[in-house]
């Protein structure tokens, strides 16, 4: 009898290698990583530096399978280390999973590169998401881009601007905008759709050198400086997930990611290092 088909999560366009299944033999060699797309711009660079410092350790960074996919894959031993853009849920902890904080990154309101505006207000965002026709300073229409319910950037927006998230929820329910289901899709739409308005993390913009327009909100510029842990509601939680406390090569990678070797990388992307903060 043929072996049952191996279910694969949707990696999205251009996600790279497929996730291995726990039942597949032989398992690919090396330390295997996969997870949330939000983490990838930073983790790719951490992995590159880690390889230089540890040339004898083979490491493979797979594609975007989301935080939930990362947790399931680690629990099933399909990968060694998962990438999370949210803390673990209770049911995931019950499976023996352990999360380690990597950094926090600001979520920002972003527009297409040609948009001349440098600022917006929370009140105006509410009106836009509620369907009021809106234009940028040059007269071009504002084109809202949306993320799905449960997206980690939306959770940050809900904490920072509850009234904006409420309008955002109404816009999603009523189909007032194109929905982008991955960070990669949001980046591409912001770069290619004239007048686009969306949500993205600052690290992806800065590390990727993306020429997007990052808007201040209510006169407050995006948080780019290190702040006291827990005092800034605009930052998204990024972390690692392992099955039990990390050991072997996984432990070496996570320790490297928390060392001075990546301090400049975190600063370049506007990430808040977890020094002195519970993981």
HELIX and SHEET records of a PDB file:
HELIX    1   1 UNK A   37  UNK A   53  1                                  17    
HELIX    2   2 UNK A   66  UNK A   75  1                                  10    
HELIX    3   3 UNK A   90  UNK A   93  1                                   4    
HELIX    4   4 UNK A  122  UNK A  129  1                                   8    
HELIX    5   5 UNK A  152  UNK A  160  1                                   9    
HELIX    6   6 UNK A  162  UNK A  173  1                                  12    
HELIX    7   7 UNK A  183  UNK A  192  1                                  10    
HELIX    8   8 UNK A  202  UNK A  208  1                                   7    
HELIX    9   9 UNK A  248  UNK A  257  1                                  10    
HELIX   10  10 UNK A  260  UNK A  262  5                                   3    
HELIX   11  11 UNK A  263  UNK A  269  1                                   7    
SHEET    1   A 8 UNK A  59  UNK A  64  0                                        
SHEET    2   A 8 UNK A  31  UNK A  35  1                                        
SHEET    3   A 8 UNK A  81  UNK A  84  1                                        
SHEET    4   A 8 UNK A 235  UNK A 243 -1                                        
SHEET    5   A 8 UNK A  97  UNK A 111 -1                                        
SHEET    6   A 8 UNK A 196  UNK A 201 -1                                        
SHEET    7   A 8 UNK A 143  UNK A 146  1                                        
SHEET    8   A 8 UNK A 178  UNK A 179  1                                        
SHEET    1   B 7 UNK A  59  UNK A  64  0                                        
SHEET    2   B 7 UNK A  31  UNK A  35  1                                        
SHEET    3   B 7 UNK A  81  UNK A  84  1                                        
SHEET    4   B 7 UNK A 235  UNK A 243 -1                                        
SHEET    5   B 7 UNK A  97  UNK A 111 -1                                        
SHEET    6   B 7 UNK A 213  UNK A 217 -1                                        
SHEET    7   B 7 UNK A 119  UNK A 120  1                                        
SHEET    1   C 6 UNK A  59  UNK A  64  0                                        
SHEET    2   C 6 UNK A  31  UNK A  35  1                                        
SHEET    3   C 6 UNK A  81  UNK A  84  1                                        
SHEET    4   C 6 UNK A 235  UNK A 243 -1                                        
SHEET    5   C 6 UNK A  97  UNK A 111 -1                                        
SHEET    6   C 6 UNK A 271  UNK A 273 -1                                        
END                                                                             
